[in-house]
Amino acid sequence: MGFYVQNNTPNPVWVAIGYYDPNCNPITYVKRGWYRIIPGRRSLLVGGSAANQYFYIYAEDNANNYWGGDYYTYVPDSAFTMCWIERCQGEGCNQVGFEEIQVGNFQNFTLILTNDASTRLKNTLRSKKRARKFKLGRSSIRKTPGKVGSLGRVVRPRRRQ
């Protein structure tokens, strides 16, 4: 059971994820990164039931493609785990917009990252173009998945208007 990300692009992608964690306050979400997913592979990013959860995704590759949205927070270019409102410091720290993914009633959920604009699958996120924000390398890789906390009081990140 869990939340998976599949890379359907020709390039490796680096993924950061936000998910529910009751130990974080006042916004009860944690952010983790970076997960490197090679082309054609699927990776477990968060273990536990994904049913009725909200996840937040930001990803980029070395070809100036990125996957993101309107839920902004700061992330470093090295491996990290921190509460949503925590802010990194110094060089390599950037503010990025995460895309909100509403899972619905699925114990397992796979989000597909693609560059193909013609794909119309509901669980697919298409890339956008822009200059790279991070210099990601070996020190950036996170290998173990996170774990969704037991549901309690939930305060989700807010969308920037």
Chimera marker file (.cmm) of the C-alpha trace (Angstrom):
<marker_set name="trace">
<marker id="1" x="0.000" y="0.000" z="0.000" r="1" g="1" b="0" radius="0.5"/>
<marker id="2" x="1.166" y="3.525" z="-0.617" r="1" g="1" b="0" radius="0.5"/>
<marker id="3" x="1.801" y="6.443" z="-2.936" r="1" g="1" b="0" radius="0.5"/>
<marker id="4" x="3.995" y="5.713" z="-5.953" r="1" g="1" b="0" radius="0.5"/>
<marker id="5" x="5.476" y="7.899" z="-8.687" r="1" g="1" b="0" radius="0.5"/>
<marker id="6" x="6.257" y="6.496" z="-12.127" r="1" g="1" b="0" radius="0.5"/>
<marker id="7" x="8.669" y="8.186" z="-14.528" r="1" g="1" b="0" radius="0.5"/>
<marker id="8" x="7.367" y="7.960" z="-18.125" r="1" g="1" b="0" radius="0.5"/>
<marker id="9" x="9.944" y="10.424" z="-19.494" r="1" g="1" b="0" radius="0.5"/>
<marker id="10" x="13.290" y="9.773" z="-21.257" r="1" g="1" b="0" radius="0.5"/>
<marker id="11" x="15.234" y="11.469" z="-18.399" r="1" g="1" b="0" radius="0.5"/>
<marker id="12" x="15.805" y="10.709" z="-14.708" r="1" g="1" b="0" radius="0.5"/>
<marker id="13" x="13.550" y="12.869" z="-12.500" r="1" g="1" b="0" radius="0.5"/>
<marker id="14" x="14.109" y="14.172" z="-8.968" r="1" g="1" b="0" radius="0.5"/>
<marker id="15" x="10.958" y="14.207" z="-6.837" r="1" g="1" b="0" radius="0.5"/>
<marker id="16" x="10.020" y="15.953" z="-3.583" r="1" g="1" b="0" radius="0.5"/>
<marker id="17" x="6.782" y="15.022" z="-1.833" r="1" g="1" b="0" radius="0.5"/>
<marker id="18" x="4.550" y="16.491" z="0.875" r="1" g="1" b="0" radius="0.5"/>
<marker id="19" x="2.197" y="14.322" z="2.924" r="1" g="1" b="0" radius="0.5"/>
<marker id="20" x="0.226" y="14.269" z="6.188" r="1" g="1" b="0" radius="0.5"/>
<marker id="21" x="2.227" y="14.081" z="9.441" r="1" g="1" b="0" radius="0.5"/>
<marker id="22" x="0.472" y="14.843" z="12.749" r="1" g="1" b="0" radius="0.5"/>
<marker id="23" x="3.829" y="15.785" z="14.345" r="1" g="1" b="0" radius="0.5"/>
<marker id="24" x="4.053" y="18.960" z="12.253" r="1" g="1" b="0" radius="0.5"/>
<marker id="25" x="2.265" y="22.157" z="13.375" r="1" g="1" b="0" radius="0.5"/>
<marker id="26" x="0.444" y="24.391" z="12.535" r="1" g="1" b="0" radius="0.5"/>
<marker id="27" x="0.297" y="22.847" z="9.029" r="1" g="1" b="0" radius="0.5"/>
<marker id="28" x="0.152" y="19.077" z="9.529" r="1" g="1" b="0" radius="0.5"/>
<marker id="29" x="2.262" y="18.155" z="6.497" r="1" g="1" b="0" radius="0.5"/>
<marker id="30" x="5.893" y="17.113" z="6.108" r="1" g="1" b="0" radius="0.5"/>
<marker id="31" x="8.004" y="17.471" z="2.948" r="1" g="1" b="0" radius="0.5"/>
<marker id="32" x="10.726" y="15.013" z="1.866" r="1" g="1" b="0" radius="0.5"/>
<marker id="33" x="13.124" y="14.808" z="-1.034" r="1" g="1" b="0" radius="0.5"/>
<marker id="34" x="14.866" y="14.068" z="-3.210" r="1" g="1" b="0" radius="0.5"/>
<marker id="35" x="13.879" y="10.741" z="-4.764" r="1" g="1" b="0" radius="0.5"/>
<marker id="36" x="15.669" y="9.947" z="-8.051" r="1" g="1" b="0" radius="0.5"/>
<marker id="37" x="13.499" y="7.904" z="-10.411" r="1" g="1" b="0" radius="0.5"/>
<marker id="38" x="15.054" y="6.616" z="-13.616" r="1" g="1" b="0" radius="0.5"/>
<marker id="39" x="13.057" y="6.415" z="-16.891" r="1" g="1" b="0" radius="0.5"/>
<marker id="40" x="10.407" y="3.702" z="-16.978" r="1" g="1" b="0" radius="0.5"/>
<marker id="41" x="10.591" y="2.990" z="-13.227" r="1" g="1" b="0" radius="0.5"/>
<marker id="42" x="8.020" y="3.305" z="-10.462" r="1" g="1" b="0" radius="0.5"/>
<marker id="43" x="9.064" y="4.195" z="-6.912" r="1" g="1" b="0" radius="0.5"/>
<marker id="44" x="7.278" y="4.002" z="-3.556" r="1" g="1" b="0" radius="0.5"/>
<marker id="45" x="7.523" y="7.460" z="-1.940" r="1" g="1" b="0" radius="0.5"/>
<marker id="46" x="5.090" y="7.098" z="0.978" r="1" g="1" b="0" radius="0.5"/>
<marker id="47" x="4.107" y="3.806" z="2.622" r="1" g="1" b="0" radius="0.5"/>
<marker id="48" x="0.749" y="3.110" z="4.283" r="1" g="1" b="0" radius="0.5"/>
<marker id="49" x="-2.744" y="3.568" z="2.919" r="1" g="1" b="0" radius="0.5"/>
<marker id="50" x="-3.071" y="6.379" z="0.389" r="1" g="1" b="0" radius="0.5"/>
<marker id="51" x="-6.886" y="6.341" z="0.623" r="1" g="1" b="0" radius="0.5"/>
<marker id="52" x="-8.529" y="9.755" z="1.053" r="1" g="1" b="0" radius="0.5"/>
<marker id="53" x="-5.163" y="11.500" z="1.399" r="1" g="1" b="0" radius="0.5"/>
<marker id="54" x="-3.754" y="14.639" z="-0.205" r="1" g="1" b="0" radius="0.5"/>
<marker id="55" x="-0.171" y="14.537" z="-1.467" r="1" g="1" b="0" radius="0.5"/>
<marker id="56" x="1.945" y="17.384" z="-2.830" r="1" g="1" b="0" radius="0.5"/>
<marker id="57" x="4.494" y="16.797" z="-5.597" r="1" g="1" b="0" radius="0.5"/>
<marker id="58" x="7.335" y="18.792" z="-7.097" r="1" g="1" b="0" radius="0.5"/>
<marker id="59" x="9.746" y="17.224" z="-9.583" r="1" g="1" b="0" radius="0.5"/>
<marker id="60" x="12.333" y="18.300" z="-12.135" r="1" g="1" b="0" radius="0.5"/>
<marker id="61" x="14.783" y="16.755" z="-14.566" r="1" g="1" b="0" radius="0.5"/>
<marker id="62" x="18.041" y="17.838" z="-16.234" r="1" g="1" b="0" radius="0.5"/>
<marker id="63" x="16.246" y="18.855" z="-19.454" r="1" g="1" b="0" radius="0.5"/>
<marker id="64" x="14.522" y="21.925" z="-17.919" r="1" g="1" b="0" radius="0.5"/>
<marker id="65" x="11.211" y="20.101" z="-17.367" r="1" g="1" b="0" radius="0.5"/>
<marker id="66" x="9.397" y="20.423" z="-14.056" r="1" g="1" b="0" radius="0.5"/>
<marker id="67" x="6.174" y="19.203" z="-12.500" r="1" g="1" b="0" radius="0.5"/>
<marker id="68" x="4.608" y="21.504" z="-9.903" r="1" g="1" b="0" radius="0.5"/>
<marker id="69" x="1.728" y="23.760" z="-8.965" r="1" g="1" b="0" radius="0.5"/>
<marker id="70" x="0.502" y="26.547" z="-6.674" r="1" g="1" b="0" radius="0.5"/>
<marker id="71" x="1.396" y="25.242" z="-3.180" r="1" g="1" b="0" radius="0.5"/>
<marker id="72" x="4.656" y="27.014" z="-2.361" r="1" g="1" b="0" radius="0.5"/>
<marker id="73" x="7.305" y="26.119" z="0.197" r="1" g="1" b="0" radius="0.5"/>
<marker id="74" x="11.107" y="26.227" z="0.487" r="1" g="1" b="0" radius="0.5"/>
<marker id="75" x="13.245" y="23.149" z="-0.211" r="1" g="1" b="0" radius="0.5"/>
<marker id="76" x="17.041" y="22.604" z="-0.261" r="1" g="1" b="0" radius="0.5"/>
<marker id="77" x="19.063" y="20.897" z="-2.995" r="1" g="1" b="0" radius="0.5"/>
<marker id="78" x="20.275" y="18.188" z="-0.590" r="1" g="1" b="0" radius="0.5"/>
<marker id="79" x="18.268" y="15.296" z="0.898" r="1" g="1" b="0" radius="0.5"/>
<marker id="80" x="15.732" y="16.642" z="3.404" r="1" g="1" b="0" radius="0.5"/>
<marker id="81" x="12.809" y="15.869" z="5.702" r="1" g="1" b="0" radius="0.5"/>
<marker id="82" x="11.124" y="18.876" z="7.329" r="1" g="1" b="0" radius="0.5"/>
<marker id="83" x="7.712" y="20.201" z="8.258" r="1" g="1" b="0" radius="0.5"/>
<marker id="84" x="5.913" y="22.107" z="5.488" r="1" g="1" b="0" radius="0.5"/>
<marker id="85" x="6.392" y="25.553" z="7.031" r="1" g="1" b="0" radius="0.5"/>
<marker id="86" x="10.099" y="25.070" z="7.892" r="1" g="1" b="0" radius="0.5"/>
<marker id="87" x="12.422" y="27.060" z="5.697" r="1" g="1" b="0" radius="0.5"/>
<marker id="88" x="15.893" y="26.039" z="4.599" r="1" g="1" b="0" radius="0.5"/>
<marker id="89" x="18.747" y="28.553" z="4.693" r="1" g="1" b="0" radius="0.5"/>
<marker id="90" x="21.523" y="29.644" z="2.348" r="1" g="1" b="0" radius="0.5"/>
<marker id="91" x="22.686" y="28.636" z="-1.088" r="1" g="1" b="0" radius="0.5"/>
<marker id="92" x="20.761" y="25.805" z="-2.706" r="1" g="1" b="0" radius="0.5"/>
<marker id="93" x="17.481" y="26.778" z="-1.003" r="1" g="1" b="0" radius="0.5"/>
<marker id="94" x="14.633" y="27.661" z="-3.371" r="1" g="1" b="0" radius="0.5"/>
<marker id="95" x="10.935" y="28.331" z="-3.152" r="1" g="1" b="0" radius="0.5"/>
<marker id="96" x="8.994" y="25.973" z="-5.430" r="1" g="1" b="0" radius="0.5"/>
<marker id="97" x="5.337" y="25.284" z="-6.113" r="1" g="1" b="0" radius="0.5"/>
<marker id="98" x="4.008" y="21.796" z="-5.401" r="1" g="1" b="0" radius="0.5"/>
<marker id="99" x="1.043" y="20.252" z="-7.208" r="1" g="1" b="0" radius="0.5"/>
<marker id="100" x="-1.790" y="18.941" z="-5.030" r="1" g="1" b="0" radius="0.5"/>
<marker id="101" x="-2.770" y="15.329" z="-5.739" r="1" g="1" b="0" radius="0.5"/>
<marker id="102" x="-6.102" y="14.158" z="-4.335" r="1" g="1" b="0" radius="0.5"/>
<marker id="103" x="-6.005" y="10.367" z="-4.175" r="1" g="1" b="0" radius="0.5"/>
<marker id="104" x="-9.633" y="9.466" z="-3.517" r="1" g="1" b="0" radius="0.5"/>
<marker id="105" x="-10.569" y="6.025" z="-2.243" r="1" g="1" b="0" radius="0.5"/>
<marker id="106" x="-7.453" y="4.109" z="-3.402" r="1" g="1" b="0" radius="0.5"/>
<marker id="107" x="-5.196" y="2.180" z="-0.994" r="1" g="1" b="0" radius="0.5"/>
<marker id="108" x="-2.453" y="2.260" z="-3.653" r="1" g="1" b="0" radius="0.5"/>
<marker id="109" x="-2.010" y="5.192" z="-5.997" r="1" g="1" b="0" radius="0.5"/>
<marker id="110" x="0.503" y="5.717" z="-8.805" r="1" g="1" b="0" radius="0.5"/>
<marker id="111" x="1.125" y="9.204" z="-10.201" r="1" g="1" b="0" radius="0.5"/>
<marker id="112" x="2.630" y="9.138" z="-13.694" r="1" g="1" b="0" radius="0.5"/>
<marker id="113" x="5.065" y="11.903" z="-14.693" r="1" g="1" b="0" radius="0.5"/>
<marker id="114" x="5.191" y="12.476" z="-18.453" r="1" g="1" b="0" radius="0.5"/>
<marker id="115" x="6.268" y="14.984" z="-21.109" r="1" g="1" b="0" radius="0.5"/>
<marker id="116" x="3.473" y="13.828" z="-23.446" r="1" g="1" b="0" radius="0.5"/>
<marker id="117" x="0.841" y="16.555" z="-23.747" r="1" g="1" b="0" radius="0.5"/>
<marker id="118" x="-1.601" y="14.194" z="-25.481" r="1" g="1" b="0" radius="0.5"/>
<marker id="119" x="-1.919" y="11.863" z="-22.469" r="1" g="1" b="0" radius="0.5"/>
<marker id="120" x="-5.346" y="12.201" z="-20.845" r="1" g="1" b="0" radius="0.5"/>
<marker id="121" x="-5.127" y="9.692" z="-17.980" r="1" g="1" b="0" radius="0.5"/>
<marker id="122" x="-6.527" y="11.067" z="-14.708" r="1" g="1" b="0" radius="0.5"/>
<marker id="123" x="-3.452" y="10.134" z="-12.643" r="1" g="1" b="0" radius="0.5"/>
<marker id="124" x="-0.949" y="11.762" z="-15.051" r="1" g="1" b="0" radius="0.5"/>
<marker id="125" x="0.985" y="14.988" z="-14.457" r="1" g="1" b="0" radius="0.5"/>
<marker id="126" x="2.450" y="16.682" z="-17.554" r="1" g="1" b="0" radius="0.5"/>
<marker id="127" x="5.702" y="18.651" z="-17.468" r="1" g="1" b="0" radius="0.5"/>
<marker id="128" x="6.231" y="22.376" z="-17.933" r="1" g="1" b="0" radius="0.5"/>
<marker id="129" x="9.421" y="24.123" z="-19.133" r="1" g="1" b="0" radius="0.5"/>
<marker id="130" x="11.736" y="26.491" z="-17.246" r="1" g="1" b="0" radius="0.5"/>
<marker id="131" x="15.370" y="26.848" z="-16.220" r="1" g="1" b="0" radius="0.5"/>
<marker id="132" x="16.538" y="24.396" z="-13.551" r="1" g="1" b="0" radius="0.5"/>
<marker id="133" x="16.304" y="25.583" z="-9.924" r="1" g="1" b="0" radius="0.5"/>
<marker id="134" x="18.516" y="22.963" z="-8.270" r="1" g="1" b="0" radius="0.5"/>
<marker id="135" x="21.878" y="21.274" z="-8.717" r="1" g="1" b="0" radius="0.5"/>
<marker id="136" x="20.913" y="17.793" z="-7.620" r="1" g="1" b="0" radius="0.5"/>
<marker id="137" x="23.524" y="15.077" z="-7.179" r="1" g="1" b="0" radius="0.5"/>
<marker id="138" x="24.411" y="12.018" z="-5.099" r="1" g="1" b="0" radius="0.5"/>
<marker id="139" x="24.109" y="13.901" z="-1.795" r="1" g="1" b="0" radius="0.5"/>
<marker id="140" x="20.508" y="14.725" z="-2.752" r="1" g="1" b="0" radius="0.5"/>
<marker id="141" x="19.225" y="11.145" z="-2.982" r="1" g="1" b="0" radius="0.5"/>
<marker id="142" x="16.723" y="9.812" z="-0.435" r="1" g="1" b="0" radius="0.5"/>
<marker id="143" x="16.230" y="6.049" z="-0.588" r="1" g="1" b="0" radius="0.5"/>
<marker id="144" x="13.608" y="5.157" z="2.012" r="1" g="1" b="0" radius="0.5"/>
<marker id="145" x="9.923" y="6.027" z="1.663" r="1" g="1" b="0" radius="0.5"/>
<marker id="146" x="8.032" y="8.116" z="4.216" r="1" g="1" b="0" radius="0.5"/>
<marker id="147" x="5.067" y="6.835" z="6.236" r="1" g="1" b="0" radius="0.5"/>
<marker id="148" x="1.627" y="8.444" z="6.402" r="1" g="1" b="0" radius="0.5"/>
<marker id="149" x="0.653" y="9.247" z="9.998" r="1" g="1" b="0" radius="0.5"/>
<marker id="150" x="-2.598" y="8.200" z="11.687" r="1" g="1" b="0" radius="0.5"/>
<marker id="151" x="-5.303" y="10.656" z="10.773" r="1" g="1" b="0" radius="0.5"/>
<marker id="152" x="-6.061" y="13.334" z="13.324" r="1" g="1" b="0" radius="0.5"/>
<marker id="153" x="-6.615" y="17.067" z="12.933" r="1" g="1" b="0" radius="0.5"/>
<marker id="154" x="-5.554" y="17.954" z="9.390" r="1" g="1" b="0" radius="0.5"/>
<marker id="155" x="-4.407" y="21.431" z="8.326" r="1" g="1" b="0" radius="0.5"/>
<marker id="156" x="-3.403" y="21.367" z="4.643" r="1" g="1" b="0" radius="0.5"/>
<marker id="157" x="-1.088" y="23.832" z="2.882" r="1" g="1" b="0" radius="0.5"/>
<marker id="158" x="-2.792" y="26.814" z="1.283" r="1" g="1" b="0" radius="0.5"/>
<marker id="159" x="-2.780" y="27.584" z="-2.419" r="1" g="1" b="0" radius="0.5"/>
<marker id="160" x="-1.158" y="30.858" z="-3.402" r="1" g="1" b="0" radius="0.5"/>
<marker id="161" x="-3.541" y="33.037" z="-5.414" r="1" g="1" b="0" radius="0.5"/>
<link id1="1" id2="2" r="1" g="1" b="0" radius="0.2"/>
<link id1="2" id2="3" r="1" g="1" b="0" radius="0.2"/>
<link id1="3" id2="4" r="1" g="1" b="0" radius="0.2"/>
<link id1="4" id2="5" r="1" g="1" b="0" radius="0.2"/>
<link id1="5" id2="6" r="1" g="1" b="0" radius="0.2"/>
<link id1="6" id2="7" r="1" g="1" b="0" radius="0.2"/>
<link id1="7" id2="8" r="1" g="1" b="0" radius="0.2"/>
<link id1="8" id2="9" r="1" g="1" b="0" radius="0.2"/>
<link id1="9" id2="10" r="1" g="1" b="0" radius="0.2"/>
<link id1="10" id2="11" r="1" g="1" b="0" radius="0.2"/>
<link id1="11" id2="12" r="1" g="1" b="0" radius="0.2"/>
<link id1="12" id2="13" r="1" g="1" b="0" radius="0.2"/>
<link id1="13" id2="14" r="1" g="1" b="0" radius="0.2"/>
<link id1="14" id2="15" r="1" g="1" b="0" radius="0.2"/>
<link id1="15" id2="16" r="1" g="1" b="0" radius="0.2"/>
<link id1="16" id2="17" r="1" g="1" b="0" radius="0.2"/>
<link id1="17" id2="18" r="1" g="1" b="0" radius="0.2"/>
<link id1="18" id2="19" r="1" g="1" b="0" radius="0.2"/>
<link id1="19" id2="20" r="1" g="1" b="0" radius="0.2"/>
<link id1="20" id2="21" r="1" g="1" b="0" radius="0.2"/>
<link id1="21" id2="22" r="1" g="1" b="0" radius="0.2"/>
<link id1="22" id2="23" r="1" g="1" b="0" radius="0.2"/>
<link id1="23" id2="24" r="1" g="1" b="0" radius="0.2"/>
<link id1="24" id2="25" r="1" g="1" b="0" radius="0.2"/>
<link id1="25" id2="26" r="1" g="1" b="0" radius="0.2"/>
<link id1="26" id2="27" r="1" g="1" b="0" radius="0.2"/>
<link id1="27" id2="28" r="1" g="1" b="0" radius="0.2"/>
<link id1="28" id2="29" r="1" g="1" b="0" radius="0.2"/>
<link id1="29" id2="30" r="1" g="1" b="0" radius="0.2"/>
<link id1="30" id2="31" r="1" g="1" b="0" radius="0.2"/>
<link id1="31" id2="32" r="1" g="1" b="0" radius="0.2"/>
<link id1="32" id2="33" r="1" g="1" b="0" radius="0.2"/>
<link id1="33" id2="34" r="1" g="1" b="0" radius="0.2"/>
<link id1="34" id2="35" r="1" g="1" b="0" radius="0.2"/>
<link id1="35" id2="36" r="1" g="1" b="0" radius="0.2"/>
<link id1="36" id2="37" r="1" g="1" b="0" radius="0.2"/>
<link id1="37" id2="38" r="1" g="1" b="0" radius="0.2"/>
<link id1="38" id2="39" r="1" g="1" b="0" radius="0.2"/>
<link id1="39" id2="40" r="1" g="1" b="0" radius="0.2"/>
<link id1="40" id2="41" r="1" g="1" b="0" radius="0.2"/>
<link id1="41" id2="42" r="1" g="1" b="0" radius="0.2"/>
<link id1="42" id2="43" r="1" g="1" b="0" radius="0.2"/>
<link id1="43" id2="44" r="1" g="1" b="0" radius="0.2"/>
<link id1="44" id2="45" r="1" g="1" b="0" radius="0.2"/>
<link id1="45" id2="46" r="1" g="1" b="0" radius="0.2"/>
<link id1="46" id2="47" r="1" g="1" b="0" radius="0.2"/>
<link id1="47" id2="48" r="1" g="1" b="0" radius="0.2"/>
<link id1="48" id2="49" r="1" g="1" b="0" radius="0.2"/>
<link id1="49" id2="50" r="1" g="1" b="0" radius="0.2"/>
<link id1="50" id2="51" r="1" g="1" b="0" radius="0.2"/>
<link id1="51" id2="52" r="1" g="1" b="0" radius="0.2"/>
<link id1="52" id2="53" r="1" g="1" b="0" radius="0.2"/>
<link id1="53" id2="54" r="1" g="1" b="0" radius="0.2"/>
<link id1="54" id2="55" r="1" g="1" b="0" radius="0.2"/>
<link id1="55" id2="56" r="1" g="1" b="0" radius="0.2"/>
<link id1="56" id2="57" r="1" g="1" b="0" radius="0.2"/>
<link id1="57" id2="58" r="1" g="1" b="0" radius="0.2"/>
<link id1="58" id2="59" r="1" g="1" b="0" radius="0.2"/>
<link id1="59" id2="60" r="1" g="1" b="0" radius="0.2"/>
<link id1="60" id2="61" r="1" g="1" b="0" radius="0.2"/>
<link id1="61" id2="62" r="1" g="1" b="0" radius="0.2"/>
<link id1="62" id2="63" r="1" g="1" b="0" radius="0.2"/>
<link id1="63" id2="64" r="1" g="1" b="0" radius="0.2"/>
<link id1="64" id2="65" r="1" g="1" b="0" radius="0.2"/>
<link id1="65" id2="66" r="1" g="1" b="0" radius="0.2"/>
<link id1="66" id2="67" r="1" g="1" b="0" radius="0.2"/>
<link id1="67" id2="68" r="1" g="1" b="0" radius="0.2"/>
<link id1="68" id2="69" r="1" g="1" b="0" radius="0.2"/>
<link id1="69" id2="70" r="1" g="1" b="0" radius="0.2"/>
<link id1="70" id2="71" r="1" g="1" b="0" radius="0.2"/>
<link id1="71" id2="72" r="1" g="1" b="0" radius="0.2"/>
<link id1="72" id2="73" r="1" g="1" b="0" radius="0.2"/>
<link id1="73" id2="74" r="1" g="1" b="0" radius="0.2"/>
<link id1="74" id2="75" r="1" g="1" b="0" radius="0.2"/>
<link id1="75" id2="76" r="1" g="1" b="0" radius="0.2"/>
<link id1="76" id2="77" r="1" g="1" b="0" radius="0.2"/>
<link id1="77" id2="78" r="1" g="1" b="0" radius="0.2"/>
<link id1="78" id2="79" r="1" g="1" b="0" radius="0.2"/>
<link id1="79" id2="80" r="1" g="1" b="0" radius="0.2"/>
<link id1="80" id2="81" r="1" g="1" b="0" radius="0.2"/>
<link id1="81" id2="82" r="1" g="1" b="0" radius="0.2"/>
<link id1="82" id2="83" r="1" g="1" b="0" radius="0.2"/>
<link id1="83" id2="84" r="1" g="1" b="0" radius="0.2"/>
<link id1="84" id2="85" r="1" g="1" b="0" radius="0.2"/>
<link id1="85" id2="86" r="1" g="1" b="0" radius="0.2"/>
<link id1="86" id2="87" r="1" g="1" b="0" radius="0.2"/>
<link id1="87" id2="88" r="1" g="1" b="0" radius="0.2"/>
<link id1="88" id2="89" r="1" g="1" b="0" radius="0.2"/>
<link id1="89" id2="90" r="1" g="1" b="0" radius="0.2"/>
<link id1="90" id2="91" r="1" g="1" b="0" radius="0.2"/>
<link id1="91" id2="92" r="1" g="1" b="0" radius="0.2"/>
<link id1="92" id2="93" r="1" g="1" b="0" radius="0.2"/>
<link id1="93" id2="94" r="1" g="1" b="0" radius="0.2"/>
<link id1="94" id2="95" r="1" g="1" b="0" radius="0.2"/>
<link id1="95" id2="96" r="1" g="1" b="0" radius="0.2"/>
<link id1="96" id2="97" r="1" g="1" b="0" radius="0.2"/>
<link id1="97" id2="98" r="1" g="1" b="0" radius="0.2"/>
<link id1="98" id2="99" r="1" g="1" b="0" radius="0.2"/>
<link id1="99" id2="100" r="1" g="1" b="0" radius="0.2"/>
<link id1="100" id2="101" r="1" g="1" b="0" radius="0.2"/>
<link id1="101" id2="102" r="1" g="1" b="0" radius="0.2"/>
<link id1="102" id2="103" r="1" g="1" b="0" radius="0.2"/>
<link id1="103" id2="104" r="1" g="1" b="0" radius="0.2"/>
<link id1="104" id2="105" r="1" g="1" b="0" radius="0.2"/>
<link id1="105" id2="106" r="1" g="1" b="0" radius="0.2"/>
<link id1="106" id2="107" r="1" g="1" b="0" radius="0.2"/>
<link id1="107" id2="108" r="1" g="1" b="0" radius="0.2"/>
<link id1="108" id2="109" r="1" g="1" b="0" radius="0.2"/>
<link id1="109" id2="110" r="1" g="1" b="0" radius="0.2"/>
<link id1="110" id2="111" r="1" g="1" b="0" radius="0.2"/>
<link id1="111" id2="112" r="1" g="1" b="0" radius="0.2"/>
<link id1="112" id2="113" r="1" g="1" b="0" radius="0.2"/>
<link id1="113" id2="114" r="1" g="1" b="0" radius="0.2"/>
<link id1="114" id2="115" r="1" g="1" b="0" radius="0.2"/>
<link id1="115" id2="116" r="1" g="1" b="0" radius="0.2"/>
<link id1="116" id2="117" r="1" g="1" b="0" radius="0.2"/>
<link id1="117" id2="118" r="1" g="1" b="0" radius="0.2"/>
<link id1="118" id2="119" r="1" g="1" b="0" radius="0.2"/>
<link id1="119" id2="120" r="1" g="1" b="0" radius="0.2"/>
<link id1="120" id2="121" r="1" g="1" b="0" radius="0.2"/>
<link id1="121" id2="122" r="1" g="1" b="0" radius="0.2"/>
<link id1="122" id2="123" r="1" g="1" b="0" radius="0.2"/>
<link id1="123" id2="124" r="1" g="1" b="0" radius="0.2"/>
<link id1="124" id2="125" r="1" g="1" b="0" radius="0.2"/>
<link id1="125" id2="126" r="1" g="1" b="0" radius="0.2"/>
<link id1="126" id2="127" r="1" g="1" b="0" radius="0.2"/>
<link id1="127" id2="128" r="1" g="1" b="0" radius="0.2"/>
<link id1="128" id2="129" r="1" g="1" b="0" radius="0.2"/>
<link id1="129" id2="130" r="1" g="1" b="0" radius="0.2"/>
<link id1="130" id2="131" r="1" g="1" b="0" radius="0.2"/>
<link id1="131" id2="132" r="1" g="1" b="0" radius="0.2"/>
<link id1="132" id2="133" r="1" g="1" b="0" radius="0.2"/>
<link id1="133" id2="134" r="1" g="1" b="0" radius="0.2"/>
<link id1="134" id2="135" r="1" g="1" b="0" radius="0.2"/>
<link id1="135" id2="136" r="1" g="1" b="0" radius="0.2"/>
<link id1="136" id2="137" r="1" g="1" b="0" radius="0.2"/>
<link id1="137" id2="138" r="1" g="1" b="0" radius="0.2"/>
<link id1="138" id2="139" r="1" g="1" b="0" radius="0.2"/>
<link id1="139" id2="140" r="1" g="1" b="0" radius="0.2"/>
<link id1="140" id2="141" r="1" g="1" b="0" radius="0.2"/>
<link id1="141" id2="142" r="1" g="1" b="0" radius="0.2"/>
<link id1="142" id2="143" r="1" g="1" b="0" radius="0.2"/>
<link id1="143" id2="144" r="1" g="1" b="0" radius="0.2"/>
<link id1="144" id2="145" r="1" g="1" b="0" radius="0.2"/>
<link id1="145" id2="146" r="1" g="1" b="0" radius="0.2"/>
<link id1="146" id2="147" r="1" g="1" b="0" radius="0.2"/>
<link id1="147" id2="148" r="1" g="1" b="0" radius="0.2"/>
<link id1="148" id2="149" r="1" g="1" b="0" radius="0.2"/>
<link id1="149" id2="150" r="1" g="1" b="0" radius="0.2"/>
<link id1="150" id2="151" r="1" g="1" b="0" radius="0.2"/>
<link id1="151" id2="152" r="1" g="1" b="0" radius="0.2"/>
<link id1="152" id2="153" r="1" g="1" b="0" radius="0.2"/>
<link id1="153" id2="154" r="1" g="1" b="0" radius="0.2"/>
<link id1="154" id2="155" r="1" g="1" b="0" radius="0.2"/>
<link id1="155" id2="156" r="1" g="1" b="0" radius="0.2"/>
<link id1="156" id2="157" r="1" g="1" b="0" radius="0.2"/>
<link id1="157" id2="158" r="1" g="1" b="0" radius="0.2"/>
<link id1="158" id2="159" r="1" g="1" b="0" radius="0.2"/>
<link id1="159" id2="160" r="1" g="1" b="0" radius="0.2"/>
<link id1="160" id2="161" r="1" g="1" b="0" radius="0.2"/>
</marker_set>
